[in-house]
Amino acid sequence: MGKRLFWFAVGVGVAAFVVVKGKELYHRYTPQGVAEQIDKARVDAGSWIGDFLSTMGEAMDAREDELREALGLER
């Protein structure tokens, strides 16, 4: 009887997992889910672009300082 109860519990657990993941997957492909994914991608891209531009600006300033120092120019 113990084996049957074990396998029944495993089956219930797997079924619950499939239902929960199925609902998440279904929501992902609804119009609202797609809009959420697009909004998240937009925010992530904006953050990445901001970080990139900030790093690039800092690197440009540092290189300009190096060149000015090497050429003996004042800022």
N, C-alpha and C positions, 0 to 999 in steps of 0.2 A: 504494500500500500504506500510506502514511503517514496518509492520510485515514481509512482503515478502522481503523487502530490507534487514532487519536485518538478516533473516535466510539465504539469499543469501550471505551476508558478512560473516556470520559464516561458511557457507559451503566453501567459497573461502579460508578462514583462515585455516580451517581444512585440506583442500586439499593441500594447500601450506606446512603446517606442515608435512603431510604424505609424500609428495614428498621429502622434505629436509631430513627428518629422514630416508627415504627409500634409498636415495643416500648415506648417511653416513653408513648405515647398509650394503649396497651393497659393498661399498669401503672396509669396514672392512674385508670382506671375499674374496676379490680379492687377488692374490698372493702378490701384492705390499702392500696391507693393512695388510696381515698376517705378512709379513716381518717387517713392521713398529711396529706391536704389539710385535713381538719377540725381536726386538731391544730395545724397551722401557722396556720390562720386564728384559732384560739383564742389562741395565743401572740401573734400580731400584734395582735389586738383588746385583749388584756390590756396589752400594751405601750403601745398608743395611749391607752387609758383612763388608765393610770398617768401618762403624760406630760400628758394633758389636766388631770387632777386636780392635778398638781403645778403646772402653769402657772396654773391657776385660783386655787389657794391663794396663790401668790406675788402674783398681781394683787390679790386681796382684801386681803392684808396691806399692800401698797403703797397701795391706795386708803384703807384705814383710817387709815394713817399720815398721808396727805394731809388727810383729814377732821379728824382730831384736831388737826393743826397749824393748819388753817384755823379751827377752833372754839376753839383755845387750851386744849385738854384734854391732860392728861398720861396717859401710858400706865401 
